[in-house]
Amino acid sequence: MISAGDFKNGLTIELEGNVFQIVDFQHVKPGKGAAFVRTKMKNIKNGGVVEKTFRPTEKFPPAHIERTDMQYLYTDGDLYYFMDVETFDQIALNEDMIGDSLKFVRENDMVKMISHNGDIFAVEPPMFAELEVTECEPGEKGNTATGATKPCTVETGAVVYVPLFVNLGDKLKIDTRTGEYLSRVEFLFISEYLYDILKLCNKLKAGGNHTLVFAFYILCHMRDDVHSAGGAYLAARM
């Protein structure tokens, strides 16, 4: 049992048939009367937030929340199917329970099932996702105007507001908790294009120095100036 005097932020308890997480608490010692603990608690199952006061000696049973890794498989109608990758057991959850939790999750991605006493009440996606832009207005190269954004659609169908320089096909790092754009995954682009150029150079190796010039030209015109540096490095190594 946990006494109210020992409350900490993030602690989960059972109360009135529900599971609550302590969001905030304050020990209050009034000039007159007994001390008490003022708390703000979030209902884990429905997301509602309530404020309650308790005597410091009041005790509550701890709520054990389980997080199980599962793989998101596919959607069929209003049902979403998941699989335990260790036991291969599959479960289906309805759309009401899923909500927006899969907004940035692709098929075959891993998620966490949040449960209490075996009852799943939420799906938790990874905190960050790397997704490709599938619909977007053309990027404005060099435009770094502070705060200027445009809507882009990523491969899961979600819309993200991104800087003006983002292009179709770019891969973005997104905070799934807020839906905010964090950055382009530039390193992946560099690696992919250098690999393509290396394959091209190997095929045309007999062409001598012309091959290097041709490869460098292609690389420099594929993306932003950062890729020119990669092309120069490649040319120096050949």
N, C-alpha and C positions, 0 to 999 in steps of 0.2 A: 504494500500500500504506500501511496505517496501523500504526504501532508501538504496542504496549501502553502505552508511556510517554506517548503522546499521547491516550489515551482521554479522552472527555468524556461526561457524561450525555446520553443521547439519540442518541448515535452508533450507527449500524448497521453490522455487519460480517458477513462470511461465515465460518463455522467449521464444519468437519466436515459439510459438505453442508447446513447450516441457516443461517438468518438470525437473528442475535441483535442486540438493542438493549441498550446499556449502561444499566443502571438506577442503579448505584452503583459507585464504585471508590475504591481507597485505595492510595497508594504506601507501601510498608512497607520500612523499612531496619532489619533486625534487628541486634543487637549483634554477632552472628557470622553469617557466611554472606552470600550475595549478596542484593541488594535485589530485590523483586518487586512485582507489582501484583495486589492482591486485587480481584476484580470480582464483581458480581452482574449477571446478564444474563437478559433475557427472550427466549424463543423467539418470534419474531414470528408464526409460523404456527400454533403450537398453544397459545401463552400460558404455557407452562411457564417457571419461573424456576430458574436454576442458578447456583451459585457456582463460580468457577474462579480459579486464580492463573496469572500469566504472568511471564516475564522481561520487563523493560522494552524489550528490543530485539526481541522477537518481533513479526512483522509479519503483517497480515491484509488481505485485499482488502475494500474498502468495499462495502457492499450498497446499491444504488440502489433505493429504494422509490418507486414511482409512485402518485400519487393522481389519479384521473380522475373528473370530475363526471359523474354519470349520473342519470336520472330513474327513480324507482320507478314502474312501470306498474300491475301487478296480480299476483295470486296465482292459480295454477291447480294444485290438488292440493298437492303438496309442492314445486312449482317457483315461484320468484319471478322475475318478468320486469323487466328494466331496459333503458333506451334512452339511447344517446349523443345528446344534443340537437343536436349539430353534424353528425354523420354519419347519424343516425337508425338506426344499427346497434343491434340488440337482442341481449341475452344472457339466459340463464336460469341461476339458481343454485339448488341444492337447499337444503332446510331445515336440514341439518346445517351447511352453511357459513354460513347466515344467523344462526342462533342467536337471540339477543334483540336484534340490532342494529336491527330495524325496529319495536321495541316502541312507539316514539313517532313513527313515520313514517307519513304518510298516502299514499294513492295520488296520484301526480303530484308528490310532494315530491322534492327533490334530495338525493342522497347522494354519498359518495365511494367509489369502488372502489379498494382498496389492493392493489397487485400488485408482484411481483418477477419480473423477466425474463418479463413477459407473463402470469404465472400469478396470478390473483386469489385472495387468501387471506383477505380480510376486507372487510366493508362498514362504512363509518363514517358514522353519521348526523350531522346538524348538532348542535352542542353544546347548543343550546337549541331547544325546541319550544313553540308556542302552540296549545293544544288545548282544545276545548270539553268541558265536563262533560256526559255523557249519562246517568249514573246516580249518584244521590247522595241521602242523607237530607236533609230540609229544613234549611236553614241557620239558625243561632241568631244573630239580629241582635244586634250589640253584644257577643257573647261573644268575648273576646280572651284567654281563659285560656292562660297560657304552657304550651306543650308539648301541649295538648289537640288531638287530631286525630281524623279519621274517614276511612274509605276511600271514594274516589270513582272511578268509571270514566270515562275520557275516550274521545273518539271513535275511537281506534285499538283500544280494547278493553283497554288497560292500566289497572291499578289504581294510584292515587296516594293517599298519605295527606296530607290537607289540613286546614287550620284549620276549626273548627266553623262559621264564618260563611259558608263557600263554599256556593253554591246550584247547583241544576240549571240548565244553560245558561250558567254562568260560563265565561269563557275563561281558562285558566291558563298561566303561563310555567313550564316544567319543564326542569330540568337533565337531559339525556338520558344523561349519564355516570353519574349516581347515581340517577336516577329521582325526585329530590326536587322537591317543590313549591317554587317561588321566590316567586311573587306572582300576584295576579289582574291581568289586562290591563284595568285600569279605564278607561284613555283610550279604548280601542276602544268600550267600552260607552257612554261619554258621547257620543262622536261619533255613534254609531249612533242613540241615542235623541234627541239634538238634531236630527239630520237628519229623523227621523220626525215630531217636533213641528213643525219648520219646514214640512214638507209639509202637515201638518194645518192650521197657521195660514194658509197661503196659500189653502187651499180654503175656509176659513171667515172670510176676512178681512172680509167684509161684516158680520160679527157684532160688530165693534167690540171694546170692552174685555172683553166676555164671552169672546171667543176667547182672550185672553191668560190670563184666570183659569182657563179650562178646560184650556189647554195646560199651565200651570204646575202645576195639580192632578195631571194625569196624570203629568207628569215626576217630581214629588216622590214619587209612590207606586209608581214602577216599580222603583227600587232604593234603595241606601243614601243617606244624607244628602248625599254628595258630588254626587249628581245634582240635589239641590235648588239647589245653587249654580249649576249649569248652567242650571236653569230660571229662576233670578233674572236671570242674565245675558241670557238670551234675551228675557225680558219687558222688560228695560231697553232692549234694542236695537230692539224692535218699535215 
